[in-house]
Amino acid sequence: METNILEKQMRRWPLYGGGLALLQAGLLVGCDRTPEVPAPPPATNVVAPVAATPAPQGPERLILAFGDSLYAGYGLDRGQSLPDAVQNRLRKDGINATIVNAGVSGDTSAAGRQRFAFALDNIKRKPDLVLIGLGGNDVLRQISPAETRTNMTAMLDEAKRRGIPVMLTGMMAPPNLGPDFSSQFNTIWPDLAKRYDTTLYPFILDGVIGNAQLMQADHVHPNQNGVNKIAARVAPVVENALKKAE
């Protein structure tokens, strides 16, 4: 997507009002339709696999999807989250993929950093790939981009220490936060992808943000059609990341 088109979409992304829904929801995989302010994840917050579908033959490719409400499936029924949709597409392509959804609504990069090692420790084996999708709540809270970068770096360092390949799904700041904030924030993901030689999908909401037919009423979270559109774009990138990790 050309930068000017993307900026036009981002201008329609509210930072307040309905946008604050991104800071709300429960800690379960999938979405609790009764939003609540999230508490720090307790030690019992064990990740769970996305809804199972018949898998093709071949060795299992285990993927951990680690992110915020855009992974957790805020506002959607169980089985409709982005990890579900990506898993289904991978299996249709003949890849025996199991995606464990460790998305937590309301997580900032700091909250993600706090629970990242725990999530890795509580998956059944070392994953073949980790998808990291955080940063949206940092934007809504206008957290310093330097802090976001530090938190993302710490998670990538942890994955590297464990020998686990990572794919980043990036976030972008709306232009109305100003050019300084946007330039500092938007460069985090491409910089880290280059530094750690990781696969990058630059903007997770690319192609859906600003389109009322693809977004929920809060204008921040994609609806099922929006999720499916994102998955159609993300799944091939995940496939390439898996091949790169072989």
Backbone torsions as a table, in degrees:
resi	resn	phi	psi	omega
1	MET	NA	134.3	178.2
2	GLU	-65.7	148.6	-174.8
3	THR	-59.1	-41.8	-177.6
4	ASN	-65.9	-34.2	176.7
5	ILE	-67.1	-42.1	179.9
6	LEU	-62.8	-41.6	-179.9
7	GLU	-65.1	-36.7	177.4
8	LYS	-62.0	-40.6	177.6
9	GLN	-64.8	-43.7	-175.6
10	MET	-66.3	-29.3	179.3
11	ARG	-63.6	-23.0	-179.7
12	ARG	-89.5	6.6	179.0
13	TRP	-92.6	108.0	-179.0
14	PRO	-69.0	140.8	178.3
15	LEU	-89.1	-22.1	-176.4
16	TYR	-127.4	-171.2	-179.4
17	GLY	61.7	-119.1	-178.4
18	GLY	-61.5	-27.5	-179.3
19	GLY	-63.1	-24.6	-179.6
20	LEU	-69.5	-8.6	175.9
21	ALA	-61.9	-23.0	178.8
22	LEU	-65.6	-19.4	179.7
23	LEU	-90.7	1.8	-173.2
24	GLN	-121.2	155.9	169.6
25	ALA	137.6	170.8	-178.1
26	GLY	-80.3	-176.4	-177.4
27	LEU	-101.7	8.4	-179.1
28	LEU	-84.8	153.2	171.8
29	VAL	-64.0	136.1	-169.7
30	GLY	82.6	-174.7	-171.0
31	CYS	-115.5	134.4	167.3
32	ASP	-84.6	123.2	-175.4
33	ARG	-70.5	-9.0	175.9
34	THR	-103.5	98.7	-174.7
35	PRO	-63.6	148.7	173.4
36	GLU	-150.4	154.9	179.9
37	VAL	-67.1	124.5	-175.5
38	PRO	-71.5	141.4	173.2
39	ALA	-95.7	163.7	175.5
40	PRO	-56.2	137.8	-175.6
41	PRO	-59.8	126.3	179.7
42	PRO	-73.8	165.6	-178.7
43	ALA	-64.0	-15.8	-179.3
44	THR	-92.5	5.7	-177.4
45	ASN	-77.1	82.9	-177.1
46	VAL	-91.0	131.7	-179.6
47	VAL	-68.3	156.3	-177.7
48	ALA	-132.3	148.2	179.8
49	PRO	-69.5	150.7	175.9
50	VAL	-68.3	166.1	-176.1
51	ALA	-53.9	132.3	-174.8
52	ALA	-77.2	141.3	170.1
53	THR	-132.0	156.9	-178.5
54	PRO	-54.3	127.1	-176.8
55	ALA	-96.2	145.8	174.7
56	PRO	-69.6	168.9	179.5
57	GLN	-72.8	159.8	178.9
58	GLY	118.6	168.6	-178.7
59	PRO	-65.0	141.4	179.6
60	GLU	-69.1	134.6	172.0
61	ARG	-105.5	108.8	-175.2
62	LEU	-92.0	125.4	-177.2
63	ILE	-125.0	133.4	174.0
64	LEU	-101.5	120.4	175.7
65	ALA	-97.9	108.4	-171.0
66	PHE	-117.4	109.8	-176.2
67	GLY	-166.0	-153.4	-176.9
68	ASP	-108.4	-148.3	-175.0
69	SER	-64.3	-24.6	178.8
70	LEU	-69.1	-21.5	171.2
71	TYR	-93.1	-40.3	-173.9
72	ALA	-63.9	-26.7	-179.8
73	GLY	93.5	38.5	-179.2
74	TYR	-54.7	130.4	176.7
75	GLY	78.9	3.2	-178.1
76	LEU	-114.6	159.8	174.7
77	ASP	-74.1	158.6	177.3
78	ARG	-59.1	136.2	-178.7
79	GLY	94.0	-1.8	-178.2
80	GLN	-110.6	6.5	-177.1
81	SER	-70.8	167.7	177.8
82	LEU	-60.8	-45.1	176.1
83	PRO	-58.3	-38.3	175.4
84	ASP	-58.9	-48.8	-176.1
85	ALA	-65.3	-39.5	178.3
86	VAL	-67.3	-42.5	178.5
87	GLN	-58.9	-44.9	-179.6
88	ASN	-61.2	-40.5	179.8
89	ARG	-68.2	-39.9	178.0
90	LEU	-62.5	-41.9	-179.6
91	ARG	-67.8	-37.2	176.5
92	LYS	-64.3	-26.7	177.6
93	ASP	-86.6	7.8	176.1
94	GLY	87.7	10.2	179.4
95	ILE	-98.4	122.5	-178.4
96	ASN	-78.3	74.6	-174.5
97	ALA	-99.5	136.6	169.4
98	THR	-121.1	119.4	-179.7
99	ILE	-106.4	121.9	176.0
100	VAL	-91.3	120.5	-175.3
101	ASN	-89.3	107.1	176.8
102	ALA	-110.3	35.9	175.9
103	GLY	-79.8	135.5	178.3
104	VAL	-127.5	117.2	179.9
105	SER	-61.3	135.3	178.5
106	GLY	92.6	-8.3	-177.2
107	ASP	-66.7	131.9	166.2
108	THR	-89.9	175.4	176.1
109	SER	-63.4	-32.5	178.4
110	ALA	-66.3	-43.2	178.0
111	ALA	-65.5	-39.1	176.7
112	GLY	-62.6	-43.8	177.8
113	ARG	-58.5	-38.4	-177.6
114	GLN	-63.9	-34.5	-175.1
115	ARG	-108.0	3.0	-174.1
116	PHE	-61.4	-50.1	-179.1
117	ALA	-62.7	-38.0	178.5
118	PHE	-61.3	-43.2	179.3
119	ALA	-62.7	-41.9	178.7
120	LEU	-66.6	-36.5	-179.9
121	ASP	-69.6	-23.9	-172.6
122	ASN	-107.3	12.3	171.1
123	ILE	-90.6	154.1	-168.2
124	LYS	-64.6	-26.1	175.3
125	ARG	-157.5	172.6	178.2
126	LYS	-61.6	125.2	-177.6
127	PRO	-70.3	153.5	175.6
128	ASP	-75.7	-20.7	-179.0
129	LEU	-160.9	144.4	172.5
130	VAL	-118.1	126.2	171.3
131	LEU	-93.7	126.4	178.1
132	ILE	-115.6	119.4	-179.4
133	GLY	-131.8	87.4	-180.0
134	LEU	-133.5	166.5	176.3
135	GLY	125.3	-23.9	-179.3
136	GLY	-61.6	-41.6	-180.0
137	ASN	-74.4	-26.2	173.6
138	ASP	-63.1	-40.5	177.7
139	VAL	-64.3	-48.2	-177.0
140	LEU	-62.2	-32.6	178.4
141	ARG	-91.8	-1.8	-178.8
142	GLN	52.5	45.7	175.0
143	ILE	-69.9	145.5	-179.2
144	SER	-54.8	128.7	176.7
145	PRO	-56.4	-30.3	177.9
146	ALA	-63.3	-38.5	178.1
147	GLU	-68.3	-42.2	177.4
148	THR	-60.0	-44.7	179.4
149	ARG	-60.7	-42.5	179.9
150	THR	-61.8	-43.0	-179.3
151	ASN	-67.1	-43.9	178.5
152	MET	-63.4	-39.8	178.7
153	THR	-62.1	-41.1	-179.7
154	ALA	-62.3	-40.0	179.1
155	MET	-68.9	-39.1	177.3
156	LEU	-66.9	-36.3	175.9
157	ASP	-62.9	-41.4	179.0
158	GLU	-64.2	-43.9	178.0
159	ALA	-63.5	-41.2	178.7
160	LYS	-63.2	-41.9	179.2
161	ARG	-59.5	-34.0	-179.1
162	ARG	-89.8	-3.5	-179.9
163	GLY	71.2	36.7	-177.8
164	ILE	-110.7	122.7	177.0
165	PRO	-65.8	148.5	-177.0
166	VAL	-126.2	143.8	166.6
167	MET	-122.1	129.8	179.6
168	LEU	-98.0	134.7	167.4
169	THR	-108.8	111.8	-168.1
170	GLY	-81.5	169.7	177.8
171	MET	-128.0	155.2	176.7
172	MET	-130.9	148.9	179.2
173	ALA	-87.6	141.4	174.5
174	PRO	-62.6	143.9	-178.4
175	PRO	-59.1	-25.8	-176.5
176	ASN	-73.4	0.8	170.7
177	LEU	-84.5	-4.4	177.1
178	GLY	100.8	151.5	-176.3
179	PRO	-65.5	-34.0	-179.2
180	ASP	-65.7	-49.9	178.8
181	PHE	-61.2	-47.8	-176.2
182	SER	-61.3	-44.2	-178.2
183	SER	-66.1	-38.4	178.2
184	GLN	-68.9	-40.0	-177.0
185	PHE	-74.6	-47.6	-171.7
186	ASN	-67.7	-21.2	179.9
187	THR	-84.1	-8.4	-176.8
188	ILE	-57.8	-50.8	-172.5
189	TRP	-70.2	-47.5	176.2
190	PRO	-63.1	-36.2	178.1
191	ASP	-62.9	-46.7	-178.4
192	LEU	-69.5	-36.5	177.8
193	ALA	-61.3	-40.5	178.7
194	LYS	-69.7	-43.3	-177.0
195	ARG	-64.2	-39.7	-176.2
196	TYR	-102.3	4.4	-179.8
197	ASP	54.0	48.9	179.7
198	THR	-106.8	157.3	175.5
199	THR	-73.1	141.9	-177.9
200	LEU	-130.9	129.2	163.9
201	TYR	-104.5	107.6	-162.4
202	PRO	-58.0	-40.1	-174.8
203	PHE	-143.7	112.6	-171.6
204	ILE	-63.2	-28.4	-178.3
205	LEU	-95.9	11.3	179.2
206	ASP	-57.1	128.4	176.8
207	GLY	89.5	-8.5	-179.6
208	VAL	-124.1	-33.1	-177.8
209	ILE	-62.1	132.5	-179.7
210	GLY	89.8	-7.6	178.4
211	ASN	-101.5	106.1	-174.3
212	ALA	-59.7	-28.2	-179.3
213	GLN	-73.3	-15.9	-176.9
214	LEU	-112.8	-0.7	-176.3
215	MET	-119.6	154.7	173.9
216	GLN	-73.5	175.2	-175.8
217	ALA	-62.8	-21.5	179.3
218	ASP	-78.3	-7.8	178.1
219	HIS	67.1	11.2	-178.3
220	VAL	-116.9	-39.5	-176.6
221	HIS	-101.9	136.3	177.2
222	PRO	-69.9	147.0	171.3
223	ASN	-83.6	-172.8	-175.7
224	GLN	-60.3	-40.4	178.0
225	ASN	-64.4	-38.9	177.4
226	GLY	-65.1	-42.3	177.5
227	VAL	-59.8	-43.9	-179.6
228	ASN	-63.0	-36.3	178.4
229	LYS	-68.1	-41.9	177.2
230	ILE	-62.2	-44.8	-178.3
231	ALA	-60.9	-37.1	179.6
232	ALA	-62.2	-29.7	179.4
233	ARG	-88.1	-35.9	-174.8
234	VAL	-78.2	-39.3	-174.4
235	ALA	-54.8	-46.1	178.3
236	PRO	-61.4	-32.5	178.1
237	VAL	-69.4	-38.0	175.8
238	VAL	-63.2	-42.7	177.9
239	GLU	-57.0	-45.5	179.3
240	ASN	-64.5	-37.8	178.4
241	ALA	-64.9	-38.0	177.5
242	LEU	-65.2	-41.3	178.6
243	LYS	-64.5	-40.7	178.7
244	LYS	-63.2	-31.5	-176.9
245	ALA	-81.0	-11.8	-176.9
246	GLU	-66.8	NA	NA
